Amino acid sequence: MKKLLTLIVISFTLYGLSNNTHSLFQAYADQNITHNQAITHAFKNQQSDIQVQGSGKVIKILADDTNGSQHQRFIIRLSSGQTLLIAHNIDLAPRINRLKKGDTVSFYGEYEWNSKGGVIHWTHHDPRGRHINGWLKHQGKTFQ
């Protein structure tokens, strides 16, 4: 009886997933647009110190910033067309070694306004526990 109930639950779950796959992907796409819209709003209003999440395509890889804490730097373009500099502290978090132009990178970090589109930083854990932990995701791996 227990095996039968398990089979029934699995069947309904798989049926529901197959019928809702498009809806799940659409919800993810809608959520990403919403995140990117929040960043666009912060840019237009010259706001800073805002915790944001989003994703974009890498359009340029820059040299590391080695003044003070070392940061891996690259520029992404959001679906809105806005560009962002990602400044990822590699003294506190692993570098994305296989990053290349055209790759998609998701992020969670702090937005700082500048006239070129803004900067995302705090894409890592805070060893002192005073700031919200951020992250970058690239090819299924999380860097924080």
C-alpha positions in Angstrom: 0.0 0.0 0.0 2.8 2.4 0.9 4.5 1.7 -2.5 1.2 2.4 -4.3 0.7 5.7 -2.5 4.3 6.7 -3.3 3.8 5.9 -6.9 0.6 7.9 -7.1 2.3 10.9 -5.5 5.2 10.7 -7.9 2.9 10.4 -10.9 0.9 13.5 -9.9 4.1 15.4 -9.2 5.6 14.5 -12.6 2.3 15.3 -14.3 2.1 18.7 -12.6 5.8 19.4 -13.4 5.4 18.5 -17.1 2.3 20.7 -17.4 3.9 23.6 -15.5 7.4 23.6 -17.0 6.6 26.5 -19.2 5.1 28.4 -16.3 8.1 27.8 -14.1 10.5 29.1 -16.8 8.2 32.1 -17.4 8.2 32.8 -13.7 12.0 32.8 -13.6 12.2 35.1 -16.6 9.6 37.5 -15.1 11.5 37.5 -11.8 14.8 38.3 -13.6 13.1 41.2 -15.4 11.7 42.5 -12.1 15.2 42.3 -10.5 16.8 44.1 -13.5 14.0 46.8 -13.4 14.9 47.5 -9.7 18.5 48.1 -10.8 17.3 50.4 -13.7 15.2 52.3 -11.2 18.2 52.8 -8.9 20.3 54.0 -11.8 17.8 56.5 -13.0 17.4 57.9 -9.4 21.1 57.9 -8.7 20.6 55.6 -5.7 23.4 53.6 -3.9 23.8 51.1 -1.1 20.9 49.0 -2.4 21.0 45.2 -2.2 20.1 43.8 -5.6 19.9 40.6 -7.6 20.0 40.1 -11.3 21.8 38.7 -14.2 23.4 39.8 -17.4 25.8 38.8 -20.2 29.5 39.5 -19.9 30.5 42.1 -22.5 34.1 42.9 -21.3 36.6 41.4 -18.9 38.9 43.9 -17.2 42.2 43.6 -15.4 42.0 42.8 -11.7 42.0 45.8 -9.4 45.0 45.2 -7.2 44.9 48.4 -5.1 43.9 47.4 -1.6 41.7 44.3 -1.6 42.0 42.5 -5.0 38.9 42.5 -7.2 38.1 40.5 -10.3 36.4 43.0 -12.6 34.1 42.6 -15.6 31.2 44.4 -17.2 27.8 42.8 -17.9 24.9 44.1 -19.9 21.4 43.6 -18.4 18.4 42.7 -20.7 17.4 46.4 -20.4 20.7 47.4 -22.1 22.1 48.9 -18.9 25.7 48.0 -18.1 27.2 47.2 -14.7 30.7 46.8 -13.5 31.0 43.7 -11.3 33.8 44.1 -8.7 34.2 40.7 -7.0 36.6 40.6 -4.0 38.9 37.7 -4.7 40.7 38.1 -1.4 37.5 36.9 0.2 35.9 34.7 -2.5 37.1 32.5 -5.3 37.8 33.9 -8.7 35.6 32.8 -11.7 38.5 31.3 -13.6 36.6 30.3 -16.8 34.7 33.5 -17.3 34.6 34.7 -20.9 32.8 37.3 -23.0 29.2 36.2 -23.8 28.8 34.2 -20.5 25.7 34.8 -18.3 26.4 35.7 -14.7 23.8 36.0 -12.0 24.6 38.1 -9.0 23.4 39.2 -5.6 25.3 42.2 -4.1 25.2 45.9 -3.4 24.5 48.4 -6.1 26.5 51.7 -6.2 25.4 54.3 -8.7 27.8 55.8 -11.2 27.2 57.6 -14.5 28.2 54.5 -16.6 25.4 52.3 -15.2 26.7 51.4 -11.7 28.9 48.9 -9.8 27.9 45.7 -8.1 30.1 44.8 -5.1 29.8 42.8 -1.9 29.4 39.7 -4.1 30.9 37.5 -1.4 30.5 36.5 2.3 31.3 39.0 5.0 33.8 37.4 7.4 32.9 39.9 10.1 29.1 39.3 9.7 28.2 43.0 9.3 27.0 42.9 5.8 24.5 40.8 3.8 26.4 38.0 2.1 26.4 38.2 -1.7 27.3 35.8 -4.5 27.9 35.3 -8.2 26.7 32.4 -10.2 28.4 31.2 -13.3 27.7 27.9 -15.2 25.9 26.4 -12.2 28.6 27.2 -9.7 28.2 29.8 -6.9 31.1 32.0 -5.9 30.9 33.7 -2.5 
